């Protein structure tokens, strides 16, 4: 509440805040997060020397589709945030089919043995797949958390974290939604005894 000990007055002290940047098409390109302790040398929030806690950037294709994001958690060797040497902590990329349906999101958490980001040995941390019916309705989203015993991603033994399914009627209206978090007593995912944590009938 600030020194006057009264809320909703001009000296209230922020706990955190975000700033947003957009491109000419109005698409979000960057979100910067500021939190307690980040008021900068002047001790005043919402001024130019506030110190970010982290930020992420997003990219889009010419059609406006989200293509991925990058997350940064430190300022880099120059000690200045929002410059080219900021420390990348993770990134994601998306792929689409020819109809514009998002098929997959890949998440990476480390630059691999070569120490260089965005090369073939980057370490994947997880991924998501999305599937659709013939009308383009999204019917399933599945999250995978590990590559499985074979150590190779996108093979049949990848470790499922959770998934959701959505059903539709003949007029493409949603009829049901289910979110599943466990493989059930048979130990197999995508079977009738999968453990559902939530669901909706429309």
C-alpha positions, 0 to 999 in steps of 0.5 A, spaced: 500 500 500 505 504 500 508 509 505 501 512 506 498 505 508 492 506 503 491 502 497 489 505 491 493 511 491 499 513 487 504 510 492 502 503 492 508 498 490 507 494 484 509 486 486 510 485 478 508 487 471 508 486 464 510 490 458 507 488 451 510 489 444 506 488 437 508 488 430 505 492 424 499 487 424 497 487 431 501 480 433 504 480 439 512 479 439 514 480 446 512 480 453 517 482 458 516 480 466 518 485 471 517 483 479 519 485 486 526 487 486 526 490 479 525 497 480 532 499 478 537 504 481 532 509 481 527 505 486 521 507 482 517 502 478 515 503 471 521 507 469 526 506 464 531 502 469 526 497 471 530 490 471 526 484 467 525 478 471 525 474 464 521 475 457 519 471 451 519 473 444 514 470 439 514 469 431 509 468 426 509 466 419 506 471 413 499 468 414 499 470 422 500 463 424 504 463 431 511 459 429 514 459 436 517 462 442 523 464 445 524 465 453 530 469 456 532 469 463 538 473 464 541 479 461 548 476 458 555 478 458 553 486 457 549 486 463 543 489 459 537 486 458 533 486 451 540 485 447 542 480 442 546 476 448 541 475 453 541 468 455 536 463 452 533 458 456 528 455 452 524 455 445 519 452 442 517 451 434 510 449 431 508 446 424 502 446 420 499 442 415 497 445 408 490 447 411 493 451 416 492 446 422 497 446 427 500 439 427 505 439 432 509 444 437 516 442 439 519 444 446 527 445 447 531 446 453 538 446 452 543 447 446 546 440 446 553 438 446 555 443 441 553 449 446 549 452 440 542 453 440 538 452 434 542 446 431 540 439 430 543 437 437 538 441 441 535 438 447 528 436 446 524 437 453 517 435 450 512 436 445 505 436 443 501 433 437 494 435 435 489 431 430 483 433 426 477 430 423 475 431 416 472 438 417 478 441 420 475 440 427 481 439 432 479 432 436 485 430 440 491 434 443 497 429 446 503 432 450 509 427 451 514 428 456 520 424 454 523 420 448 521 413 452 526 407 452 529 407 445 531 414 447 528 417 440 523 422 440 517 421 435 517 413 436 511 409 439 514 408 446 514 416 447 512 417 454 505 420 454 504 426 459 496 427 458 491 428 452 484 431 451 479 429 446 473 433 443 467 430 439 462 433 434 456 432 431 454 431 424 453 439 424 460 440 427 457 442 434 461 440 440 458 434 443 463 432 449 470 434 451 475 429 456 482 430 459 486 424 461 492 424 465 493 416 466 493 410 462 489 406 467 489 399 470 491 396 463 497 401 463 496 403 456 494 410 453 488 411 449 484 405 451 477 405 455 480 405 462 484 411 461 484 416 467 479 422 466 480 428 470 475 432 467 470 433 462 464 436 459 458 434 455 455 440 451 
